[in-house]
Amino acid sequence: MPSHTCLRDKYNETQTRLITYLRNGLGSGRHYFKSKYIAKDLGLSSKEVGTNMAILAEICHEISIVRWSYSNSTTWMVSPAKN
């Protein structure tokens, strides 16, 4: 659990929830995530997800987040961070 504590120190609650969600998705073999589905799964608005994902794309070193496309909702490509 030390990494979870580290996440809480580094990111706000929503960002921590997003990183945990994305890591779990990566563990299941997923690499593409739509904002509207993340929002539905986490009980957030699509705008909250989009804003925080854009911030995480810039500052998160735990995973790589790239805005991939927009078709009915923003799609994010997520992959493990390259060390």
Contacts in CASP RR format, 6 or more apart in sequence:
PFRMAT RR
TARGET T0000
AUTHOR 0000-0000-0000
METHOD contacts of the structure
MODEL  1
MPSHTCLRDKYNETQTRLITYLRNGLGSGRHYFKSKYIAKDLGLSSKEVG
TNMAILAEICHEISIVRWSYSNSTTWMVSPAKN
3 62 0 8 1.000
4 16 0 8 1.000
4 20 0 8 1.000
7 16 0 8 1.000
7 19 0 8 1.000
7 20 0 8 1.000
7 62 0 8 1.000
8 16 0 8 1.000
11 19 0 8 1.000
11 56 0 8 1.000
11 60 0 8 1.000
12 52 0 8 1.000
14 44 0 8 1.000
14 48 0 8 1.000
14 52 0 8 1.000
15 52 0 8 1.000
15 55 0 8 1.000
15 56 0 8 1.000
15 60 0 8 1.000
17 42 0 8 1.000
18 38 0 8 1.000
18 42 0 8 1.000
18 49 0 8 1.000
18 52 0 8 1.000
18 53 0 8 1.000
18 56 0 8 1.000
19 56 0 8 1.000
19 60 0 8 1.000
19 62 0 8 1.000
19 63 0 8 1.000
21 38 0 8 1.000
21 41 0 8 1.000
21 42 0 8 1.000
22 33 0 8 1.000
22 63 0 8 1.000
22 65 0 8 1.000
22 78 0 8 1.000
23 62 0 8 1.000
23 63 0 8 1.000
25 33 0 8 1.000
25 78 0 8 1.000
26 63 0 8 1.000
26 78 0 8 1.000
26 79 0 8 1.000
26 80 0 8 1.000
30 78 0 8 1.000
31 77 0 8 1.000
31 78 0 8 1.000
31 79 0 8 1.000
32 68 0 8 1.000
32 75 0 8 1.000
32 76 0 8 1.000
32 77 0 8 1.000
32 78 0 8 1.000
33 75 0 8 1.000
33 76 0 8 1.000
33 78 0 8 1.000
34 72 0 8 1.000
34 73 0 8 1.000
34 74 0 8 1.000
34 75 0 8 1.000
34 76 0 8 1.000
35 46 0 8 1.000
35 49 0 8 1.000
35 50 0 8 1.000
35 53 0 8 1.000
35 73 0 8 1.000
35 74 0 8 1.000
35 75 0 8 1.000
35 76 0 8 1.000
36 46 0 8 1.000
36 49 0 8 1.000
36 72 0 8 1.000
36 73 0 8 1.000
37 73 0 8 1.000
38 44 0 8 1.000
38 49 0 8 1.000
38 53 0 8 1.000
39 45 0 8 1.000
39 46 0 8 1.000
39 48 0 8 1.000
39 49 0 8 1.000
42 49 0 8 1.000
46 73 0 8 1.000
50 74 0 8 1.000
53 65 0 8 1.000
53 67 0 8 1.000
53 74 0 8 1.000
53 76 0 8 1.000
54 67 0 8 1.000
56 65 0 8 1.000
57 65 0 8 1.000
57 66 0 8 1.000
57 67 0 8 1.000
57 76 0 8 1.000
60 81 0 8 1.000
61 81 0 8 1.000
62 81 0 8 1.000
63 78 0 8 1.000
63 79 0 8 1.000
63 80 0 8 1.000
63 81 0 8 1.000
64 78 0 8 1.000
64 79 0 8 1.000
64 80 0 8 1.000
64 81 0 8 1.000
64 82 0 8 1.000
65 76 0 8 1.000
65 77 0 8 1.000
65 78 0 8 1.000
66 76 0 8 1.000
66 77 0 8 1.000
66 78 0 8 1.000
67 74 0 8 1.000
67 75 0 8 1.000
67 76 0 8 1.000
68 75 0 8 1.000
68 76 0 8 1.000
68 77 0 8 1.000
69 75 0 8 1.000
END
